[in-house]
Amino acid sequence: MATKKTSYKEAVSEIEEILEQIENSELDVDELAEKVQRVSVLLKLCKDKLQKTNEQVEQILKEMEEK
């Protein structure tokens, strides 16, 4: 089965949903560790996407300055 890439927007939405569950004490101890791990993965994904976007924008601006 192919895995679908999570978009930045989807990752942020899922992080917010998990944080709301934690804040509302909707998770038991077993679920908590799993959800915290998932948030960790999503945060890394978001950080990587932001870094890549930043590099792309910097490259575009550099190219614009050279013209």
N, C-alpha and C positions, 0 to 999 in steps of 0.2 A: 504494500500500500504506500503510495507516495505521500510525503508529508508536505503540507501547505506552509509556505513561509508566512510568519506572523508579521503584519505591518506594524509600524511604529504606533499608529493610532490604536490598533487592536491590543498591543502590548500595554499601553498606558491604561486603556479601559480595563483590561484584566487585572492590572496592578491595583487600580482604584477599587475594583470589586472585591479583591482579596483583602485589601486594607479595611474596607467597610465591614467585611465578615469578622475580621480580627477585632476591630473596635466595638462591634456589637456582640462580642463573645459568642459568635455563631459556630465556632470551630471547637472540636474536642482536641485533646492533646495529640492524638495520633494524626489528625488532619493538619494541625498547626505546623509541624515540622515539614510536611509535604508542601504546604502552601508557601511557607517561608523560602523553601528551596526553589519553588516555581517563581516567586518574586525575584529571587537572585538571578535566575536565568533571564527573566524578562528585562531586568535592569541592565544586564550586560548587553542584551540585544539592543536596547534603546541607546545605551552609551555608544555602541559600535556604529549604529545608524547615524547618530548625531555627529560623531567624529568623521565618518565618511562624507556626510553632507557638508560639513564645515570645510573639509579638504577640497571638495568639488567647487564650492563657492569661492574659496580662495584662489583656486586655479582659474576660474572664470574671470574674477576681478583682475588677476595678474595679466591674463590674455587681453582684457579690455584696455589696460594701461599701456600695453605694448603697441596697440593699434594707433 
